Amino acid sequence: MTEAPARPTQRLDKWLWQARFFKTRGLAAKQVSAGQCRVNGTRVTKPATAVGAGDVLTFAQGRRVRVVRVTGLPERRGPAPEAQGHYEDLAPPEPAPAPSPAPDPAPGGRPTKRDRRVLDAARRRALE
C-alpha cells in the first residue's frame, strides 16, 4: 500500500516571521509560547508547530486579531509584496477611524491660549 506524500510544512514561528507579521523570529516565538496563537482553531504553545498550505492561523498583532489562511511556504524573508503572496487575509476589514471631535483651529495663524486649552481637552476626551 502506498502512502500519500507528506505535505510540506514549516515551523509556525518561522512562517510568521517570513510572512512579515513579526519583526523578529524571537517575537513570533514569544507570541506563540504565550498561547496567543491558534492553528485551525486549536490553541498552540509550541513555536515548532508545523503549518502548511490550507491551515488557518489566528493570532493577535498589536491591537488587531489577525485571521489568515496559509497559501504557501516562503523560502526566504523577502519584501512585503512577496510575503503577502503566501497568505490570504480572512479578517474583516478594520472600520474607518472616527472623525476627530477636536475643533479646527481658527484660520489665519497660531491658536490662542484659550484655543489650545479647548484642543487639549478634546484630545484627552478622544483618548479616553
C-alpha positions as CSV (number, residue, x, y, z in Angstrom):
1,M,0.0,0.0,0.0
2,T,1.4,3.4,-0.9
3,E,1.1,6.3,1.4
4,A,0.3,9.8,0.2
5,P,3.3,12.1,0.1
6,A,3.6,14.3,3.2
7,R,2.6,17.8,2.6
8,P,5.4,20.3,3.0
9,T,5.3,22.2,6.4
10,Q,7.3,24.8,8.2
11,R,7.7,25.9,11.8
12,L,5.0,28.3,12.9
13,D,7.3,31.0,14.3
14,K,9.4,30.9,11.2
15,W,6.4,31.2,8.9
16,L,5.0,34.2,10.9
17,W,8.4,35.9,10.7
18,Q,8.9,35.2,7.0
19,A,5.4,36.4,6.2
20,R,6.3,39.6,7.9
21,F,3.8,39.6,10.7
22,F,6.6,40.0,13.3
23,K,9.8,41.9,13.1
24,T,11.9,39.2,14.6
25,R,11.6,35.4,14.8
26,G,12.0,35.7,18.6
27,L,9.0,38.0,18.9
28,A,6.9,35.4,16.8
29,A,8.1,32.6,19.1
30,K,7.3,34.6,22.2
31,Q,3.7,35.2,20.9
32,V,3.2,31.5,20.2
33,S,4.7,30.4,23.5
34,A,2.3,32.8,25.4
35,G,-0.6,30.9,23.9
36,Q,-1.7,33.8,21.7
37,C,-1.9,31.8,18.5
38,R,-4.3,29.2,17.1
39,V,-3.9,26.8,14.2
40,N,-7.1,25.6,12.7
41,G,-8.9,26.8,15.9
42,T,-6.7,24.8,18.2
43,R,-4.6,26.8,20.7
44,V,-0.8,26.1,20.3
45,T,2.0,27.0,22.6
46,K,5.0,25.5,20.8
47,P,6.8,27.6,18.2
48,A,7.8,24.5,16.4
49,T,4.2,23.6,15.5
50,A,4.1,22.6,11.8
51,V,2.0,24.7,9.5
52,G,1.3,24.1,5.8
53,A,-0.9,25.3,3.0
54,G,-4.5,25.4,3.9
55,D,-4.0,25.9,7.7
56,V,-5.9,28.9,9.2
57,L,-3.9,30.9,11.8
58,T,-5.5,33.2,14.3
59,F,-3.2,35.5,16.4
60,A,-3.0,38.9,18.0
61,Q,-0.9,41.5,16.3
62,G,-0.8,44.8,18.2
63,R,-4.4,45.7,18.9
64,R,-5.8,43.6,16.0
65,V,-6.7,40.0,15.8
66,R,-5.4,38.6,12.5
67,V,-7.0,35.6,10.8
68,V,-5.1,34.3,7.8
69,R,-5.1,31.2,5.6
70,V,-1.6,29.9,4.7
71,T,-1.4,29.5,0.9
72,G,2.3,28.8,0.6
73,L,5.6,28.4,2.4
74,P,8.1,31.2,1.8
75,E,11.7,30.2,1.1
76,R,13.1,33.4,2.5
77,R,12.0,36.6,4.3
78,G,11.6,38.7,1.2
79,P,9.9,42.0,0.6
80,A,6.4,42.6,1.8
81,P,4.6,42.1,-1.6
82,E,6.3,38.7,-1.9
83,A,5.3,37.8,1.7
84,Q,1.7,38.7,1.1
85,G,1.5,36.1,-1.7
86,H,1.9,33.4,0.9
87,Y,-1.3,34.0,2.9
88,E,-4.9,35.1,2.4
89,D,-6.3,37.6,5.0
90,L,-9.7,36.3,6.3
91,A,-10.2,39.0,9.0
92,P,-12.9,41.6,8.3
93,P,-11.6,45.0,7.3
94,E,-11.0,47.5,10.1
95,P,-13.6,50.2,10.5
96,A,-12.5,53.6,9.4
97,P,-11.4,55.8,12.3
98,A,-14.0,58.1,13.7
99,P,-13.6,61.8,12.8
100,S,-11.8,63.8,15.4
101,P,-14.1,65.6,17.8
102,A,-11.5,68.4,18.2
103,P,-12.5,71.7,16.7
104,D,-10.4,73.1,13.9
105,P,-8.0,75.9,14.9
106,A,-9.0,79.4,13.9
107,P,-7.8,80.2,10.4
108,G,-5.0,82.6,10.0
109,G,-2.3,81.7,12.4
110,R,-1.4,80.3,15.8
111,P,-4.1,79.2,18.2
112,T,-4.6,81.4,21.2
113,K,-4.1,80.1,24.8
114,R,-7.9,79.5,25.0
115,D,-7.9,77.6,21.7
116,R,-5.1,75.4,22.9
117,R,-6.9,74.5,26.0
118,V,-10.0,73.6,24.0
119,L,-7.9,71.4,21.6
120,D,-6.1,69.7,24.5
121,A,-9.4,68.9,26.3
122,A,-10.8,67.4,23.0
123,R,-7.7,65.3,22.6
124,R,-7.9,64.0,26.1
125,R,-11.6,63.0,25.6
126,A,-10.7,61.2,22.4
127,L,-8.1,59.1,24.2
128,E,-10.5,58.0,26.9
